[in-house]
Amino acid sequence: MPRRSLPDGFIGYVRVSTTNQMDDGEGLRSQTLALEEYARGQGMEIEIVPGSEPGHGPIIGRPRFLEAIQKAEQRGWKLLVTNPSRLSREADHLKFIDLRKTPVWILREGQVTKKRLLKGIEIAARELLQLRADGAAAVSYTHLRAHETSLH
């Protein structure tokens, strides 16, 4: 069956991995608004696929990620995200995106290569590790201070 001609557009994938991120500067609403504005500026349609799912771990735990890819591929549209970390924090997840069929665009950058996506995901993964280390250090320090205070 021949593919129906559809207007050119984007499938916007917006993601948070924690409930704390829902309302902060990179929450679902702010990502959605940024992608919608970008699509309007490009004169293209957009459908948003929101997800509250981790950027790492088994792909089975990322149904909205897979849905966004599938919708973009079926329509012949581009996949649009605010930054590479919204797609994933694991390079292995990129194997689910055929960039020839489903080009990936990053806000304010346009279409990107696999090399650019891999670099962005690598940076995001490093930042996550640092945040976790900083968080663990802060928790350890707080715990230590509480313990010291209880000894006096």
VENNOR-V594570 format. One record per helix or strand. SS is the DSSP state (hx for helix, st for strand). FROM is the first residue (numbers start at 1). LEN is the number of residues. If there is no record, write none. Layout:
SS FROM LEN
SS FROM LEN
This chain:
st 9 8
hx 19 3
hx 28 15
st 45 8
hx 59 3
hx 63 13
st 78 4
hx 84 4
hx 91 6
st 104 3
st 110 2
hx 114 38
